[in-house]
Structures are given as C-alpha cells and as structure tokens.
Amino acid sequence: CLQNQSSDIRLVTERVLWWVCKEAETPALEPSLVKPVIKALLDNTKDKNTSVRAQSEHTLVSLLRLRQGEDGMQ
C-alpha cells in the first residue's frame, strides 16, 4: 500500500503506521520487517504530494523512535 499509485492510499497507510508506532509501549518491529517499510517511506519522502511527503517523514520519526533516542535507529 505504501507504493500504491493513489496518493490517498499511501497517505492513509502512512497514518496507520504512524498511529501504531507512536506509542512508546508498542514493541519495536523486527529489523527484517522494518527495512522494506523504511525504504518505501523514504521513497514517499520524494513524492509530489506534500501531504504524503510530510506524513512519511512523521511516520519515519515514530517508526525509528527518534524522539526516544538513537537506539531504535541503530
């Protein structure tokens, strides 16, 4: 869904991912599962639609838990 042609579908998918990952209690995803999601989100940061771009960046911050330190990113 993150690579769908419809920007609305990409946006909703990113919002769902953000919503799931925003809670600190949510367990971190396994690295083998996260890698393709991160790649798709990074591709969406270059999208023409500014809403998709912004939500993708916001989702990356939550997914990698950048506000909680660098452990998640590592």
N, CA, C and O of each residue as an XYZ file, in Angstrom:
296
protein
N       0.817     -1.208      0.000
C       0.000      0.000      0.000
C       0.859      1.270      0.000
O       0.423      2.313     -0.488
N       2.081      1.183      0.548
C       2.948      2.360      0.578
C       3.461      2.746     -0.804
O       3.960      3.854     -1.001
N       3.338      1.832     -1.756
C       3.808      2.109     -3.108
C       2.659      2.153     -4.106
O       2.887      2.061     -5.312
N       1.436      2.292     -3.625
C       0.266      2.360     -4.474
C       0.301      3.633     -5.313
O       0.902      4.627     -4.906
N      -0.334      3.611     -6.472
C      -0.353      4.799     -7.334
C      -1.209      5.913     -6.758
O      -0.967      7.087     -7.036
N      -2.201      5.560     -5.965
C      -3.086      6.560     -5.373
C      -2.415      7.192     -4.155
O      -2.005      6.498     -3.225
N      -2.312      8.496     -4.177
C      -1.683      9.185     -3.045
C      -2.557      9.091     -1.790
O      -2.041      9.129     -0.674
N      -3.868      8.969     -1.966
C      -4.752      8.826     -0.802
C      -4.491      7.523     -0.062
O      -4.493      7.494      1.169
N      -4.268      6.454     -0.799
C      -3.983      5.160     -0.174
C      -2.634      5.201      0.530
O      -2.499      4.690      1.642
N      -1.641      5.802     -0.103
C      -0.326      5.931      0.548
C      -0.443      6.747      1.828
O       0.157      6.397      2.844
N      -1.205      7.822      1.786
C      -1.359      8.696      2.948
C      -2.050      7.969      4.106
O      -1.607      8.065      5.250
N      -3.117      7.254      3.816
C      -3.827      6.525      4.871
C      -2.933      5.438      5.458
O      -2.924      5.236      6.672
N      -2.189      4.745      4.619
C      -1.282      3.699      5.097
C      -0.220      4.286      6.017
O       0.090      3.711      7.061
N       0.332      5.423      5.634
C       1.346      6.068      6.476
C       0.752      6.511      7.812
O       1.403      6.401      8.851
N      -0.470      7.007      7.782
C      -1.109      7.436      9.030
C      -1.378      6.265      9.957
O      -1.228      6.387     11.173
N      -1.770      5.142      9.398
C      -1.993      3.945     10.223
C      -0.685      3.493     10.845
O      -0.644      3.176     12.034
N       0.385      3.457     10.059
C       1.698      3.079     10.595
C       2.129      4.033     11.697
O       2.637      3.607     12.734
N       1.923      5.327     11.470
C       2.283      6.319     12.484
C       1.497      6.078     13.761
O       2.052      6.113     14.859
N       0.199      5.831     13.610
C      -0.666      5.634     14.772
C      -0.229      4.422     15.579
O      -0.245      4.460     16.810
N       0.158      3.356     14.908
C       0.595      2.138     15.592
C       1.939      2.363     16.281
O       2.147      1.901     17.403
N       2.840      3.063     15.622
C       4.213      3.212     16.138
C       4.388      4.374     17.104
O       5.436      4.479     17.740
N       3.401      5.243     17.235
C       3.595      6.444     18.063
C       3.650      6.160     19.554
O       4.252      6.924     20.308
N       3.031      5.076     19.985
C       3.005      4.747     21.404
C       4.325      4.119     21.837
O       4.843      3.229     21.162
N       4.857      4.568     22.934
C       6.136      4.051     23.425
C       6.022      2.586     23.846
O       7.010      1.854     23.824
N       4.817      2.160     24.229
C       4.619      0.784     24.678
C       4.604     -0.217     23.524
O       4.758     -1.418     23.748
N       4.422      0.259     22.305
C       4.396     -0.630     21.146
C       5.778     -1.247     20.980
O       6.769     -0.522     20.904
N       5.860     -2.571     20.923
C       7.183     -3.193     20.763
C       7.795     -2.840     19.411
O       7.088     -2.667     18.419
N       9.105     -2.739     19.392
C       9.817     -2.432     18.145
C       9.665     -3.588     17.173
O       9.637     -4.753     17.571
N       9.569     -3.257     15.909
C       9.446     -4.284     14.878
C      10.789     -4.940     14.611
O      11.844     -4.347     14.834
N      10.734     -6.149     14.140
C      11.942     -6.893     13.796
C      12.635     -6.214     12.609
O      11.961     -5.802     11.665
N      13.969     -6.090     12.640
C      14.688     -5.388     11.562
C      14.396     -5.913     10.160
O      14.354     -5.126      9.214
N      14.196     -7.205     10.001
C      13.916     -7.734      8.666
C      12.551     -7.276      8.151
O      12.332     -7.223      6.941
N      11.637     -6.946      9.055
C      10.329     -6.429      8.658
C      10.348     -4.923      8.434
O       9.582     -4.398      7.625
N      11.217     -4.241      9.147
C      11.254     -2.786      9.086
C      11.946     -2.277      7.824
O      11.558     -1.240      7.287
N      12.952     -2.984      7.350
C      13.738     -2.495      6.217
C      12.905     -2.162      4.983
O      13.071     -1.072      4.436
N      12.007     -3.051      4.509
C      11.210     -2.679      3.331
C      10.243     -1.520      3.596
O       9.950     -0.729      2.699
N       9.754     -1.430      4.829
C       8.845     -0.329      5.175
C       9.609      0.992      5.155
O       9.109      1.993      4.643
N      10.812      0.994      5.709
C      11.629      2.212      5.715
C      11.959      2.635      4.289
O      11.905      3.822      3.968
N      12.296      1.686      3.438
C      12.604      2.013      2.045
C      11.402      2.654      1.354
O      11.551      3.647      0.642
N      10.212      2.089      1.561
C       9.004      2.650      0.951
C       8.702      4.042      1.502
O       8.302      4.934      0.754
N       8.893      4.230      2.809
C       8.658      5.543      3.406
C       9.665      6.569      2.886
O       9.308      7.719      2.632
N      10.913      6.154      2.730
C      11.918      7.069      2.180
C      11.586      7.446      0.735
O      11.785      8.593      0.335
N      11.085      6.498     -0.042
C      10.652      6.809     -1.404
C       9.508      7.818     -1.389
O       9.435      8.696     -2.248
N       8.623      7.687     -0.417
C       7.483      8.604     -0.326
C       7.880     10.003      0.139
O       7.106     10.945     -0.031
N       9.058     10.156      0.718
C       9.504     11.498      1.103
C       9.849     12.332     -0.122
O      10.057     13.541     -0.010
N       9.913     11.703     -1.282
C      10.203     12.408     -2.531
C       8.949     12.553     -3.398
O       9.042     12.911     -4.572
N       7.786     12.277     -2.821
C       6.523     12.307     -3.555
C       6.149     13.737     -3.937
O       6.568     14.695     -3.287
N       5.355     13.868     -5.003
C       4.879     15.182     -5.437
C       3.871     15.758     -4.452
O       3.806     16.972     -4.259
N       3.095     14.893     -3.837
C       2.062     15.313     -2.904
C       2.714     15.694     -1.567
O       3.366     14.865     -0.933
N       2.536     16.926     -1.154
C       3.190     17.388      0.080
C       2.638     16.693      1.326
O       3.367     16.503      2.299
N       1.370     16.317      1.306
C       0.796     15.608      2.460
C       1.438     14.240      2.631
O       1.737     13.826      3.751
N       1.649     13.540      1.527
C       2.298     12.224      1.576
C       3.732     12.381      2.063
O       4.205     11.596      2.885
N       4.424     13.399      1.554
C       5.813     13.647      1.965
C       5.901     13.912      3.461
O       6.719     13.309      4.156
N       5.067     14.807      3.951
C       5.118     15.184      5.363
C       4.740     14.014      6.270
O       5.393     13.778      7.287
N       3.690     13.286      5.906
C       3.276     12.149      6.732
C       4.326     11.057      6.718
O       4.528     10.387      7.731
N       4.999     10.863      5.597
C       6.057      9.866      5.515
C       7.195     10.209      6.474
O       7.708      9.332      7.169
N       7.581     11.452      6.513
C       8.639     11.888      7.434
C       8.194     11.709      8.883
O       8.962     11.243      9.726
N       6.968     12.077      9.158
C       6.409     11.948     10.507
C       6.369     10.475     10.939
O       6.667     10.147     12.088
N       6.002      9.602     10.009
C       5.934      8.166     10.291
C       7.325      7.595     10.529
O       7.503      6.753     11.409
N       8.307      8.039      9.761
C       9.683      7.572      9.963
C      10.184      7.923     11.363
O      10.853      7.116     12.009
N       9.863      9.110     11.820
C      10.278      9.530     13.164
C       9.676      8.600     14.217
O      10.358      8.202     15.162
N       8.404      8.259     14.053
C       7.760      7.369     15.022
C       8.256      5.936     14.899
O       8.488      5.266     15.904
N       8.418      5.469     13.669
C       8.846      4.089     13.444
C      10.244      3.837     13.999
O      10.500      2.795     14.601
N      11.140      4.791     13.796
C      12.516      4.640     14.276
C      12.690      5.146     15.710
O      13.779      5.068     16.279
N      11.604      5.664     16.284
C      11.600      6.166     17.663
C      12.722      7.186     17.905
O      13.454      7.122     18.893
N      12.820      8.110     16.977
C      13.900      9.106     17.051
C      13.751     10.062     18.224
O      14.743     10.624     18.689
N      12.547     10.253     18.703
C      12.345     11.140     19.844
C      12.700     10.477     21.163
O      12.742     11.137     22.201
N      12.957      9.159     21.127
C      13.291      8.417     22.336
C      14.768      8.049     22.371
O      15.180      7.255     23.217
N      15.555      8.595     21.490
C      16.976      8.298     21.437
C      17.332      7.611     20.131
O      16.475      7.396     19.274
N      18.586      7.275     19.991
C      19.078      6.684     18.749
C      19.083      5.167     18.737
O      19.481      4.573     17.736
N      18.656      4.517     19.816
C      18.684      3.065     19.878
C      17.814      2.426     18.792
O      18.232      1.451     18.167
N      16.625      2.954     18.562
C      15.726      2.415     17.556
C      16.298      2.552     16.158
O      16.144      1.659     15.325
N      16.953      3.663     15.906
C      17.538      3.894     14.592
C      18.700      2.930     14.355
O      18.884      2.436     13.243
N      19.471      2.668     15.389
C      20.618      1.771     15.234
C      20.140      0.383     14.945
O      20.952     -0.528     14.780
